Amino acid sequence: MDGVLQDFRHATRLLMKSPGFVVVAALVLGLGVGANTAIFSIVNGFFLRPLPVEDPGRLVWLTTLSPGAVRPQNLSYPDYVDMRDHNEAFTGLLAYADVPVALAGGDRPERLRGVMVSGNYFPVLGVKADRGRFFGPEEDRAAGAVPVVVLSRALWKRQFSSDPNLVGHSVSLNGQAFTVVGIAPASFTGTEAEYAADLWVPLAMHVQVMPGSASLLSQRDAAWVRVMGRLRPEVSLAQARASLAGLAAGVGNPRGNPGEKVQVQVTRAGGAIHPATAGEVLSIAGLLMAVTGLVLLIACANVANLLLARAAARGRELGIRLALGATRARLVRQLLIENLLVSLVGGSAGFLMVEWGTDLFRLFAELPDEIAGAMAPDFRVFAFALGLAVVSGVLFGLIPALHASRRDPALVLGSDGTERSSGRTRTQRLLVVVQVALSMVLLVSAGLFLRSLGKASRVDPGFDVGHGLTMSFDLNLQGYSREKSLAFYQLLLQRVQALPGVDSASLASLAPLSGRMLGMQLIPEGAEGEAPGGLHVFANAVYPGYFRTLRTPVLRGRDFTERDAAGAPGVAIVNEACARRLWPGQEPLGKRISFDGESGPFLQVIGVAKNAKYDELTEDPQPFVYLAHLQSPDLLSEVALLVRAEKSPSQILSSVQHELRSMGSDLPIYSTGTFEETLRLRADKQRGMTKMLSLFGTLALLLASVGLYGLVAFSVARRTREIGIRMALGARRSDILGLLVGEGMRLTLWGVGLGLALSAALTRALSSMLFGVTPADLATFAGVSLLLGVVGAAASAFPARRAARLDPVRALRHE
């Protein structure tokens, strides 16, 4: 132990004498560690950081899985009640469901993230109210009887200026008075990191906060509540699954097929993410962890090269230590301790990069708010950064330490103190080749995503994105009746269309590419073709003028008119893909379809619209049906106002908002933006991945070029006398330049060749994320190869130019 402490003291003194080496090595290692730690912070925020509740380790998720289902599903409320009342594995089961809520008051009405919860929600979680109290069991029994609400601390501060007297007073939710009974603690915003709740209301108030849901509490095939449970101390996860196996037979099938058996799943709530979304987040995080892992390998190879060069420069010192009796093991230990100290500095630098650069990283990568909010570093992130730095430093410091310990003391002491080892030189060159190859993999991946994004941005969305404006609102949350809503819509369209600068306006249940889709089962009358048993389609209820406002052509037939109202024959417009699927080679106009079964009622097809993009820009053409909003105003409670401006939509935005607010002063307006902004938002995921891969690819390229530069510079310093002799014998500067640049380019070309092989093998895993580009895209591979060649030539040329300018006389006197 005394020897180890002595080595630490000696290593500290040596490193303090070489601050430049320590700074460079720590910075290079810190970049690699920081990149990995930034991505790990996402994994930590969603999967590892426990919920801020009592004993989170005993919390579990309850989900169902039907045959053919891709991901876990929610439960119906009757199923939840059965499991809550007839199990012995849990101290309690809670249920909740997310719901948008309109809050009146304050500077302007606001659409909030509400959560309807069972009466035992907070007790099961073990959360204590910061002010007031939480719900009592009696407040979740009688439907609509007790309108009470618990506010999040953030909402209490934002909308009510942290009013200490708010508890006991009423607030207006969806136009109805709710009594505030408590304020949640600042640390608790719900059970899912991607959905930070603003307020909580009892499930018994579902009709008031979610109009039109009167029958949801009794529907066994309506899977809409999420369920968590707290295991009894003596019950294991396997025992909990076994205890629910008998109840699974009575669970309603959310897919509506009573012949299919539903499996009840019990999974540990290891973080703040629901099992239904965990897979997607984990796959993205896994890809990014792999990418940043390559960056770390490049950084470690750079540090290893620095350590090899440093060991070579310390040849006389190490030779003397060996001559005085130091064992090889003692020498390796000494060098590893030096590397460990450098690693600790690099790990600390990496953690600080994450801590200080998180906001910049979020902005650059355009991360969604829910992912960005989960990136806050904590002790696990710090431990990861430190552990990664130590392991990386020790592993990649082992090679230089072993090289240094193999030298012959007699040869070293009989020379000038520098070591000329062909083994060390080969190792340095191999490390540079590996750096270039790994940089190639990252840059090819970034290039493929960049090309894919370019292809997606040039896709025809099926409507004119120029001069378009959209905003959404929900009259249902304000308690409007059907008749009152229709009158509101018609008056709003009249007033908006009369505004200066407005070309046309319309309404739809869903704005195009809004990120939301409404799936329905369509039954064609006398079905033939590909869908004799029905066809799953997506639908939208639109007002007259919708196609004119979007500039989506109706290729055959006619558009909706004011005559297509309630009481008139039911009509629908299908897109080209739907017409081809249902009636291949036939005339679709006049055909009849139903969404209520084979016996109808039926809607007559009056038009065929051009195919468009409905959910993603990269989607294939899919069947879509447009319904007359005047005939089906309750398809969805919210409505999107679509406006086509004569010039810039920003010039009419305030006027349109003023008209809407003047008609409903307590009406929250949300999802406001231009069609171009909507289009951009739908490409955010791919754009974010492209930016992050480009960032890490550029970082890898920088590190690889620094490594190549360092190797050539080290070679120049080691061969100064040789260069002087060559120049004294008549070698021209161009000869010296070509010699050294040629050596650097050979390493670059070896790295490019290895990188091409690795990229061809590894980028196949990205095929499902690319659009319009194959993983073996020739243009991307050729462009990245050319870029690496240029960078390699530049990195070699700078030290080579200095060598070519050497004075032969001074060079010969160098040693």
Secondary structure by P-SEA (a helix, b strand, c coil): caaaaaaaaaaaaaaaacaaaaaaaaaaaaaaaaaaaaaaaaaaacccccccccccccbbbbbbbcccccbbbbbcaaaaaaaacccccccbbbbbbbbbbbbcccccccccbbbbbcccccccccccccccccccccccccccccccccccaaaaaaccccccccccbbbbcccbbbbbccccccccccccccccccccccccccccccccccccccccccccbbbbbbbcccccaaaaaaaacccccccccccccccbbbbbbbbbccccccccaaaaaaaaaaaaaaaaaaaaaaaaaaaaaaaaaaaaaaaaaaaaaaaacccaaaaaaaaaaaaaaaaaaaaaaaaaaaaaaaaaaaaaacccaaaaaaccccaaaaaaaaaaaaaaaaaaaaaaaaaaaaccaaaaaacccccccaaaaaaaaaaaaaaaaaaaaaaaaaaaaaaaaaaaaacccccccccbbbbbbbcccccccaaaaaaaaaaaaaaaaacccccccccccccccccbbbbbbbbcccccccccccccbbbbbbcccccccccccccccccccccccccccccccccaaaaaacccccccccbbbbcccccccbbbbcccccccccccccccbbbbbbcccccccccccbbbbbbbbccccccaaaaaaaaaaaacccccccccccaaaaaaaaaaaaaaaaaaaaaaaaaaaaaaaaaaaaaaaaaaaaaaaaaaaaaaacccaaaaaaaaaaaaaaaaaaaaaaaaaaaaaccccccccccccccccaaaaaaaaaaaaaaaaaaaaaaaaaaaaccaaaaaacc
